[in-house]
Amino acid sequence: MGKPCGETCRKKCPEKISEERQSVVHRTYWTMTYMEKWTFIFTMVSQRAIKRHTAPVPSRRGESLVYHLTDDLGRPQDICKAFFLTTLGYHPKNDRLKWEEHKGRAEAGRHHYRADAERKEADLTIRSVDLQKVIMLPRMPGVKTAVFTKRISAFHETFATARKKSATKKKSISVIWHEGIAGRKAEEVASAYITALWKERNITRVICWLDNCTAQNKNWCLLTTLVSVVNDPTQAVKEVTLKYFEPGHTFMSADSFQHGVELEMKRQSGGAVLDFEDFRNVVASSNSGKVEVVEL
């Protein structure tokens, strides 16, 4: 818990909320879940119309935030922002503790990812999954200045092995398609997952590491599709676990694999990838050929 606002505070917060009460609030807050914390702050912070403007130039903001905490008798007391934040354990100016929490979650996620990558159970596959940025075909130097017609969009969902390529015999799986087959909505991405799972018929457990893109990886379409797969008696897979990196710290093996695809496209004669068949061949020959390419 940080230092309170002090004796110079216009709201006289230390006189309203005792130090013992601050400690109780602080301890209670850090036993809450994320949603409980959010609800607590939503309840204790309200908006109020600005009564008067102190700046010579009128502000466009018509409301200000009002912070409250309850005293020893349970009565809500109007307090300043600094007192509110320091009581909860945050820095009064820049919410530094939030950054420390974010960094801690990122480090924990990276630790679990590396630990998963070292697992060697025969019935388990661990992959990082990502949708590569849209590939416009034909792709060649100066195409935008020479071609005056619509190009075709190609899509590539990567299911890369989490372990280093030199440390595993498993191949990455690339599911590719173009806009003549399907788009890149949630249902098409879910279909790519099913296609990849079919390529590992003897695997009963799957762990997928993902970024936090809601449209691709955090939607009911994907989740219900995977539920139907694990409950299908004709399918070998009985457990699918989705794990998410902390936002902003999502680098994974799928990113490295897709970088290899980009390099392979640049290695083509004249840097040209003319059609979908060319794109398929590029993906198949990328990353030392340790990939199984399948069309959606």
Rosetta blueprint (number, residue, H / E / L):
1 M L
2 G L
3 K L
4 P L
5 C L
6 G L
7 E L
8 T L
9 C L
10 R L
11 K L
12 K L
13 C H
14 P H
15 E H
16 K H
17 I L
18 S L
19 E H
20 E H
21 R H
22 Q H
23 S H
24 V H
25 V H
26 H H
27 R H
28 T H
29 Y H
30 W L
31 T L
32 M L
33 T L
34 Y H
35 M H
36 E H
37 K H
38 W H
39 T H
40 F H
41 I H
42 F H
43 T H
44 M H
45 V E
46 S E
47 Q E
48 R E
49 A E
50 I L
51 K L
52 R L
53 H L
54 T L
55 A L
56 P L
57 V L
58 P L
59 S L
60 R L
61 R L
62 G L
63 E E
64 S E
65 L E
66 V E
67 Y E
68 H E
69 L E
70 T E
71 D L
72 D L
73 L L
74 G L
75 R L
76 P E
77 Q E
78 D E
79 I E
80 C L
81 K H
82 A H
83 F H
84 F H
85 L H
86 T H
87 T H
88 L H
89 G L
90 Y L
91 H L
92 P L
93 K L
94 N L
95 D L
96 R H
97 L H
98 K H
99 W H
100 E H
101 E H
102 H H
103 K H
104 G H
105 R H
106 A H
107 E H
108 A H
109 G H
110 R H
111 H H
112 H H
113 Y H
114 R H
115 A H
116 D H
117 A H
118 E L
119 R L
120 K L
121 E L
122 A L
123 D L
124 L E
125 T E
126 I E
127 R E
128 S E
129 V E
130 D E
131 L E
132 Q L
133 K L
134 V L
135 I E
136 M E
137 L E
138 P L
139 R E
140 M L
141 P L
142 G L
143 V H
144 K H
145 T H
146 A H
147 V L
148 F L
149 T L
150 K L
151 R L
152 I E
153 S E
154 A E
155 F E
156 H E
157 E E
158 T E
159 F E
160 A E
161 T E
162 A L
163 R L
164 K L
165 K H
166 S H
167 A H
168 T L
169 K L
170 K L
171 K L
172 S E
173 I E
174 S E
175 V E
176 I E
177 W E
178 H E
179 E L
180 G L
181 I L
182 A L
183 G L
184 R L
185 K L
186 A H
187 E H
188 E H
189 V H
190 A H
191 S H
192 A H
193 Y H
194 I H
195 T H
196 A H
197 L H
198 W H
199 K L
200 E L
201 R L
202 N L
203 I L
204 T L
205 R E
206 V E
207 I E
208 C E
209 W E
210 L E
211 D L
212 N L
213 C L
214 T H
215 A H
216 Q H
217 N H
218 K L
219 N L
220 W H
221 C H
222 L H
223 L H
224 T H
225 T H
226 L H
227 V H
228 S H
229 V H
230 V H
231 N L
232 D L
233 P L
234 T L
235 Q L
236 A L
237 V L
238 K L
239 E E
240 V E
241 T E
242 L E
243 K E
244 Y E
245 F L
246 E L
247 P L
248 G L
249 H L
250 T L
251 F L
252 M L
253 S H
254 A H
255 D H
256 S H
257 F H
258 Q H
259 H H
260 G H
261 V H
262 E H
263 L H
264 E H
265 M H
266 K H
267 R H
268 Q L
269 S H
270 G H
271 G H
272 A L
273 V E
274 L L
275 D L
276 F H
277 E H
278 D H
279 F H
280 R H
281 N H
282 V H
283 V H
284 A H
285 S H
286 S L
287 N H
288 S H
289 G H
290 K L
291 V E
292 E E
293 V E
294 V E
295 E E
296 L L
